[in-house]
Amino acid sequence: MSLRQKTIVGLQWSFTDSFVSQATEITTGIILARLLSPREFGLVGMVTFVIAVSQSFIDSGFTEALVRKQDCTEEDFSTVFYYNLIVAVCLYAVLFAASNPIALFFHEPKLTQLVRIISFGLILGSFGVVQSAILQKNINFKLQTKVSIIASLLSGILSISMAYAGWGVWSLVWKSLSYTFLSSCCLWIWSMWRPLPVFSVRSFREMFGFGSKLMASGVLNTVFSNIYYVVIGKIFSSVELGYFTKAEQFQESPSRNIYQVIQRVSYPVLASLQGDTARLKRGYQELAKNAMFISCILMAGLAAVADSMVLTLIGEQWRQVVPYLRILCFSGALFPLQSLNLSILKVQGRSDLFLGIEVLKKSLVIPVVAAGYVFGMTTLVVGIAVSSVGAYFMNSYWSGKFIGYSMFQQIRDIAPSFGFAAAMGLVVWGAGQIVPLSGVPLLLAQICLGGLIVVGTGEVTRYDVYIQIRDIALRYIRQSHAPG
């Protein structure tokens, strides 16, 4: 199978994983939002910061080093496995001890037990990190898709059952824990890899030079990406944080989904081309144009239907989610391109530059937080969107220098997708203002209208990116329905 075929197959399975998992996640989230209050989502949001930062120590750096390294040995895999496990246990001990101070900081006594229980997921998750990295390295997302779908479905059923039974915020906690536990169990059952009883200092040192900088970048990125949970929870309230987390969840369902799909597939694919700059540029350019077309369409559509979607799916008590969601959609469109730009730096082995750019980008958070503190919650959300645009310019400038694909060339290539999506979004939003419908009929009408506009405009203009994505989708559908 050629690299192009591997990439297409990898993207197909990765998109299948994301589509089914996110469909399950969205359905579960809608049901839970109707059963629980914004405050309960806000409480979990307060815990998100410390868990996410801790998880970045486990996920970042050494896992990326495994994917990049061309000739990994069993010693390499086993060393990373034991490192992840040791770090996870140590971090759990730290969080267990810090749970009471965290609760005191937010003035929420309930957080003590929440932190102690939900942070156990760090240990559970560490058991499946290497297996997942091996599958990613081999561009084998079929098994990962199977694992993800099973874990999403079963954890969703458990959390909904607990919410119906009156467990409140604990239904959200056990949703997270059960997903992590089920994912790790499935990876152990179906993966052929098992750790050897060996920890190689030589292997650790070899990967540390590259991985440690990525780890530092990952931790830094996670701290500043999730600092808004701390700021909102501390300065405003758990209810306001609940609105923000729900808006972010709606926005991230498509944007982060594409981001993660592209990141999982593009990094091993581009890493295999690291010795051929011309092919690396062509591969990057094709991935960027396709990813941005999909991302722009989904984000513009989501912003256009935000009002009818939120009120129809989760109810009037969540109305404040709408303005936050629309603002976040504009920044969400750029997530896939940011992922690709960062992948170039990792492929080139420039984890030092990767770290430096992350430090520079995170300085943008300071004025955003200051503005939010002075002018209020809406200003904070606008600042988050603006800072993400600034982050893209920093990423694209440096990565473009390595492959001869400048920031201006990138913008030129993706500009048609922005225009395509903006026109569709405006028409769909305008239709929602004048059509005499409401609730589910209005939402379905807007979605159908948006789909017709995209397909109709794409067929008439014969836009090359649309045609390419259409052909890949049709080929995937035919393969899925082929006998045998």
Phi, psi and omega in degrees: 000130181289167180297321179298317179295318177300319181296314181297315179297317178299317179294321180298311180293323180293320177293323176298314177304308184296318183296310182292316180296318181287326175299318177294317181296317180295315179299314178298316181297321179296314181296316180294324179295331177279337181266334184245172183257163175304327181298321181293323174292325178295322178299316178293326177299326178294327180281335185306320184301305185292326179291316182296318179296316179296318181297328181294334176293330183273317186281328192272161169081279188288327175295317177297322179297322178297317182294321183285324185294132187281331187232060181294143177251171177297328177297319179299310182298314182294322179298315179294322179300309182291326176299312180301316182295315180297314180298319180298316179297316180296318180293322178298319179298319179296314181293324177300316180290329184270359185299319180292313175302324178297316179297319179294323181299317181270357183059040179230093183305330183295341183293337180303307180289325179301313181295316184296326183273313184292331181288346175296340177297339177299317180291316180300317183291331183295338181288341183248004185294314183292317178303318179295321179295322179295317178296320179294318180300323181272006183052041180250096183255002180295312180292321178299322178297315180300314180297313183298318181295315179298314181296320180295314182296311184291320179291326177294316178298317180298314183293320178295319179298319179292322179294318177299326182280358175092023181280353175060230184298336181292338176294328176287322180296311182287338172298314179295313182296316183292324178298313181297316181297313182293321179298312181296319179298314181295321179296322179289323182289317188261343180278144181276348185275139173225143181290143172275156179282062183213142173231112185266116177295322179299313179297319180299314181295322181298316182278340182295322182302319179273313188289328184296324180289321176294324177297313179299320178296318180296317179296314180299315180298318180294318179302309185282332177290329183256002181297336181294331176297318179294313182299311182294316180295325182277313185278321184260259181196168178293330178293313179297323177294325176298318176298315182295315181296323179291320177298318180295322179296317178298316182292322184283340180307310174273316189290308179293330177300309178296319178305311183290322178298310181297318182296316182295320184274317188292323185297308178295326179293309180294327179298327179288347180253011189299341180267359183232095186298320182297312179292325178298317179296314180297318178297317179296314183300317181293315178299318183296313182295317180293316182295319182289327177298311180296315183296315181297317180299312183294319182290319178295319178295319180296318178296323182292324184258011187305315184296306182294325182293310183297312183292326180285317188276319186238356169101169185298329183296346181253018184304324183296346177295328189302305181296323178296318182296316182297320179294315183293334180298326182293322178281330182298333181297334184271351185304314181299321181291324176298320179299316181294319179299319179290328178298324179299316180297320180290320179299321180282359179076015182266060177293337176293316178292323176305313180295316181299318179294321179299318178298315181296317181295323184289344176294340178292339183292327185301307178294331178296313180296319180298317179295319178296321180296321183278315190256351175112181190295316182298320177298322178299315181294320176299318179298323178298316180295316181295319181295329179292327176293316176299322179296323178299315181299321178294316180297312188291327181299310186284317181294325180297331181294329184284331185241008179069034181231089191290166178301321181291325175294320177300312181298320178299319182289327184263351181303318178301325179293320177298314180296318178303310184290319181299317179298315179299314182299318180295319179295316180295317178296315180298320179298324179294337180276337187246339181288131182281056178230167176206168176065217183300316179302319179294315181299314180295321179296318179295318180297316180296319179298315179299317179297318179296321180295315181298309182294313182298312180295320180296319180290322181290314183278342183056040179301124190301322181293316177300314182299318181296314180294319178300315182295320178297317180296316180295321178296320179295320180295317179296319179295322182294329183259003180289140179295141178077000000 
